[in-house]
Amino acid sequence: MGAHATPPPGAAPATLSRRPRPTLPALARASAWLGLTGFGGGLSVLGTMHDLLVERRRWLTDREFTVTATVSQMLPGGAAANALAYTGLRFHGPAGAVAAYAAFIAPGAIGVTALAALYVRLGVTPTAAPLLAGLNAAVVGIVASITLQMLRAAVQRPWQMGVAAATLLFSLGAAASAGEMAALGIGAGLVLDLGVKRMRLARFQRRARRPPPPVALPDEGMPLPAPEREDDPLAAPASADTPTRLPALALLSVPALGALGAMALLFLRAGLGAYGGGFAIIPHLQASVLAEHWIGPRQFADAVAIGKLTPGPVLLMATFIGYLVHGIAGAAVATAAVFAGPLALVLAVGAWLARVRSRRPVRAALRGLTPAVVGLMAAAALALGRSLEGRVELAIAAASLLTLVRFRVNPVLVMALGGAVRLALSLAGL
């Protein structure tokens, strides 16, 4: 009888290697790299993030990344920034979330600040004016293409079309904020989707006088992954009061905050309403900024174009606006304020959402929130479209829309082409 070493009770098999766990500096470096190379918007960056975190570093499994991406898109703010904050939260708690979030945003914020400084110092030169006009026109086409894609993918029922139309009308006609429209959509989903289904189920039960077969809500689009096991520490529920620990800062109204304080409050509220990315807040943010006489419509359109052209979330347009109004201090305050709300929500309810994301009320709320975001995106396209001047810019916007609807092209390339075409036509005297 040969001698064999007996492994201690509970020991893992020798063939299994423990998955690497990122250190805080390594996570920050990876986030900074993604922020530096993150051109094209949140969803395209999520693809790059999957390659880095799942395929190359093996910090997350495919399933864990799917959960992370799902949670990140259920909260306001940039999807990629939220996903990195949630990843940091999993491994290193609040400190990891803040480090990953800040490292991802920093490269784009620095780039936008530098461009804003050039914009202020040099002004809009005869060469830069048509270039920016072409970029702005391409952005209109990009926003319109995203709106159409979301409309076809997730707005399929008559009541959802009604929510999208109502959001569009309220955003443009009444200058309603993105947060108010998000609340409208969530309420409509809970009442019209979940509430009506439960009423029909109760009526059926009374008529049949016996328990009906199980009724499941049909999935729309890509199904959400099933919840993790209750004993999974990565999906552990937050404390009992987690759902109510939403940042009360969105409701603050302090009269004498000063210029920077007023700017911080405006961008804080804007960030909390940035469902579906930064484009959703454009109509209300534009109305608010113009009402304060901080900048003009064309400068606002330039801010959106620069925010989209640089790496990182389009919410970095706040950095550009802040610099134009109050210099470096304004850029820092606006950047911190617009990203503070989404980060606070990741910290407060990220783990709770991971646990309840597949429950019926949450699904119903998302079915109402999605068409509200579509309406906000449509309002953003129309609001930005007002800044276009002449047939050439309208043609660039239309060409950008058709290109992105027909082909899979990075939006940044479309923007660059739009700017180059408008500049070339201007030099040719057109």
KAVEN-V123442 format. One record per residue. N is the residue number from 1. RES is the residue in three letters. OMEGA is omega in degrees with one decimal (999 if undefined). Layout:
# KAVEN-V123442
N/RES/OMEGA  N/RES/OMEGA
This chain:
# KAVEN-V123442
1/MET/-176.4  2/GLY/178.6  3/ALA/178.0  4/HIS/177.4  5/ALA/179.5  6/THR/-179.5  7/PRO/178.3  8/PRO/-179.5  9/PRO/176.4  10/GLY/-178.6  11/ALA/178.9  12/ALA/176.8  13/PRO/-176.7  14/ALA/-176.8  15/THR/-178.1  16/LEU/176.5  17/SER/-178.5  18/ARG/-179.7  19/ARG/-178.2  20/PRO/178.1  21/ARG/-175.9  22/PRO/170.1  23/THR/-179.6  24/LEU/176.4  25/PRO/179.6  26/ALA/178.0  27/LEU/178.8  28/ALA/179.3  29/ARG/178.5  30/ALA/179.3  31/SER/178.8  32/ALA/177.9  33/TRP/177.6  34/LEU/177.4  35/GLY/-179.8  36/LEU/-176.8  37/THR/-172.1  38/GLY/175.3  39/PHE/171.0  40/GLY/176.3  41/GLY/-171.0  42/GLY/-174.8  43/LEU/177.7  44/SER/177.7  45/VAL/176.8  46/LEU/176.6  47/GLY/176.1  48/THR/179.8  49/MET/177.8  50/HIS/-179.9  51/ASP/-176.5  52/LEU/-171.8  53/LEU/-175.9  54/VAL/-173.2  55/GLU/-173.4  56/ARG/-176.5  57/ARG/-178.9  58/ARG/175.9  59/TRP/-179.7  60/LEU/170.1  61/THR/177.6  62/ASP/-178.7  63/ARG/179.0  64/GLU/178.5  65/PHE/177.8  66/THR/176.7  67/VAL/-179.6  68/THR/179.9  69/ALA/179.2  70/THR/-179.8  71/VAL/-176.6  72/SER/-178.6  73/GLN/175.9  74/MET/-176.5  75/LEU/176.5  76/PRO/179.9  77/GLY/179.2  78/GLY/-177.5  79/ALA/-178.2  80/ALA/178.9  81/ALA/178.3  82/ASN/-179.3  83/ALA/178.0  84/LEU/177.1  85/ALA/179.5  86/TYR/176.1  87/THR/176.4  88/GLY/178.7  89/LEU/-179.8  90/ARG/-172.0  91/PHE/-172.2  92/HIS/176.8  93/GLY/-177.8  94/PRO/179.3  95/ALA/177.8  96/GLY/178.8  97/ALA/-179.1  98/VAL/-178.3  99/ALA/-179.4  100/ALA/-179.0  101/TYR/-178.0  102/ALA/-179.4  103/ALA/179.0  104/PHE/-175.4  105/ILE/-170.7  106/ALA/-177.8  107/PRO/179.2  108/GLY/179.7  109/ALA/178.1  110/ILE/179.1  111/GLY/179.4  112/VAL/178.5  113/THR/178.6  114/ALA/178.8  115/LEU/177.5  116/ALA/178.0  117/ALA/176.6  118/LEU/179.9  119/TYR/-179.5  120/VAL/-175.0  121/ARG/-174.7  122/LEU/-175.1  123/GLY/178.2  124/VAL/-178.0  125/THR/178.2  126/PRO/177.9  127/THR/-176.6  128/ALA/-175.5  129/ALA/178.1  130/PRO/177.6  131/LEU/178.1  132/LEU/178.5  133/ALA/177.2  134/GLY/176.4  135/LEU/179.9  136/ASN/179.7  137/ALA/178.3  138/ALA/178.5  139/VAL/177.3  140/VAL/177.6  141/GLY/178.9  142/ILE/-180.0  143/VAL/179.0  144/ALA/179.8  145/SER/177.2  146/ILE/178.7  147/THR/180.0  148/LEU/179.4  149/GLN/178.3  150/MET/179.9  151/LEU/-178.8  152/ARG/-174.4  153/ALA/-166.9  154/ALA/179.4  155/VAL/-170.9  156/GLN/-175.2  157/ARG/-178.4  158/PRO/-178.5  159/TRP/176.7  160/GLN/175.9  161/MET/176.4  162/GLY/177.5  163/VAL/179.5  164/ALA/180.0  165/ALA/179.3  166/ALA/178.5  167/THR/178.3  168/LEU/-178.0  169/LEU/-179.1  170/PHE/-178.3  171/SER/-177.4  172/LEU/-174.9  173/GLY/-175.7  174/ALA/-179.4  175/ALA/178.2  176/ALA/-178.2  177/SER/178.2  178/ALA/178.2  179/GLY/177.7  180/GLU/179.8  181/MET/175.4  182/ALA/177.7  183/ALA/176.9  184/LEU/-179.5  185/GLY/179.1  186/ILE/178.3  187/GLY/178.4  188/ALA/178.4  189/GLY/-179.6  190/LEU/-177.2  191/VAL/-171.1  192/LEU/180.0  193/ASP/-177.2  194/LEU/-176.5  195/GLY/-179.0  196/VAL/178.5  197/LYS/179.9  198/ARG/176.6  199/MET/178.5  200/ARG/179.0  201/LEU/178.6  202/ALA/178.6  203/ARG/178.6  204/PHE/179.7  205/GLN/179.6  206/ARG/-178.0  207/ARG/-176.8  208/ALA/-178.0  209/ARG/174.3  210/ARG/-177.8  211/PRO/178.5  212/PRO/174.2  213/PRO/-179.6  214/PRO/178.0  215/VAL/-179.4  216/ALA/175.3  217/LEU/179.2  218/PRO/177.7  219/ASP/174.2  220/GLU/-178.5  221/GLY/179.9  222/MET/-178.5  223/PRO/175.4  224/LEU/178.3  225/PRO/179.2  226/ALA/179.4  227/PRO/176.4  228/GLU/175.7  229/ARG/-178.1  230/GLU/-177.9  231/ASP/179.8  232/ASP/-177.4  233/PRO/-179.5  234/LEU/178.6  235/ALA/-177.9  236/ALA/-178.7  237/PRO/173.7  238/ALA/-179.1  239/SER/-172.3  240/ALA/-177.4  241/ASP/-176.1  242/THR/-176.8  243/PRO/-177.9  244/THR/-177.6  245/ARG/176.2  246/LEU/-175.6  247/PRO/177.2  248/ALA/-178.3  249/LEU/-179.1  250/ALA/-176.9  251/LEU/-176.8  252/LEU/173.7  253/SER/-177.3  254/VAL/-170.6  255/PRO/-170.4  256/ALA/-177.5  257/LEU/-172.9  258/GLY/-173.7  259/ALA/-179.7  260/LEU/178.0  261/GLY/177.9  262/ALA/177.3  263/MET/179.7  264/ALA/-178.7  265/LEU/179.3  266/LEU/-177.7  267/PHE/174.6  268/LEU/177.8  269/ARG/178.8  270/ALA/-179.5  271/GLY/179.8  272/LEU/177.9  273/GLY/-173.6  274/ALA/174.9  275/TYR/-178.6  276/GLY/-179.1  277/GLY/-173.6  278/GLY/-177.3  279/PHE/-175.8  280/ALA/-176.7  281/ILE/-172.5  282/ILE/-176.2  283/PRO/-178.3  284/HIS/179.7  285/LEU/178.3  286/GLN/178.9  287/ALA/-178.6  288/SER/-178.2  289/VAL/179.2  290/LEU/178.1  291/ALA/177.4  292/GLU/-179.2  293/HIS/178.3  294/TRP/179.5  295/ILE/178.9  296/GLY/-178.6  297/PRO/-178.0  298/ARG/177.5  299/GLN/177.3  300/PHE/177.8  301/ALA/176.6  302/ASP/178.8  303/ALA/179.0  304/VAL/-179.8  305/ALA/179.0  306/ILE/178.3  307/GLY/178.6  308/LYS/-175.6  309/LEU/-177.6  310/THR/178.0  311/PRO/-179.9  312/GLY/-176.4  313/PRO/176.8  314/VAL/175.2  315/LEU/176.7  316/LEU/171.2  317/MET/175.8  318/ALA/177.8  319/THR/-179.7  320/PHE/180.0  321/ILE/179.5  322/GLY/179.7  323/TYR/-179.8  324/LEU/-174.9  325/VAL/-173.0  326/HIS/175.8  327/GLY/-177.0  328/ILE/-179.9  329/ALA/178.5  330/GLY/178.0  331/ALA/-179.3  332/ALA/-178.4  333/VAL/-178.8  334/ALA/179.8  335/THR/-179.8  336/ALA/-175.8  337/ALA/-174.1  338/VAL/179.5  339/PHE/-176.7  340/ALA/-178.0  341/GLY/177.2  342/PRO/178.7  343/LEU/178.7  344/ALA/178.9  345/LEU/175.4  346/VAL/-179.9  347/LEU/-172.6  348/ALA/-171.1  349/VAL/-178.1  350/GLY/-179.6  351/ALA/179.4  352/TRP/178.4  353/LEU/177.4  354/ALA/-178.0  355/ARG/-171.8  356/VAL/-170.2  357/ARG/-177.2  358/SER/179.4  359/ARG/-173.0  360/ARG/179.5  361/PRO/-180.0  362/VAL/178.0  363/ARG/179.4  364/ALA/178.1  365/ALA/179.2  366/LEU/177.6  367/ARG/174.3  368/GLY/-179.1  369/LEU/-176.1  370/THR/177.4  371/PRO/175.0  372/ALA/177.1  373/VAL/177.7  374/VAL/177.4  375/GLY/177.4  376/LEU/178.9  377/MET/177.6  378/ALA/176.9  379/ALA/178.4  380/ALA/179.3  381/ALA/179.5  382/LEU/180.0  383/ALA/178.0  384/LEU/179.8  385/GLY/179.0  386/ARG/-178.9  387/SER/-179.1  388/LEU/-177.7  389/GLU/173.7  390/GLY/-176.2  391/ARG/-178.0  392/VAL/-179.6  393/GLU/175.9  394/LEU/179.2  395/ALA/177.7  396/ILE/178.0  397/ALA/180.0  398/ALA/179.2  399/ALA/177.7  400/SER/178.5  401/LEU/-177.8  402/LEU/179.8  403/THR/-176.7  404/LEU/176.7  405/VAL/-174.7  406/ARG/-173.8  407/PHE/175.0  408/ARG/-176.4  409/VAL/175.8  410/ASN/-178.5  411/PRO/179.8  412/VAL/176.7  413/LEU/177.3  414/VAL/177.7  415/MET/-179.3  416/ALA/179.0  417/LEU/178.3  418/GLY/177.8  419/GLY/-179.2  420/ALA/179.8  421/VAL/-179.2  422/ARG/178.3  423/LEU/-179.9  424/ALA/178.7  425/LEU/178.4  426/SER/178.6  427/LEU/177.9  428/ALA/178.1  429/GLY/-179.5  430/LEU/999
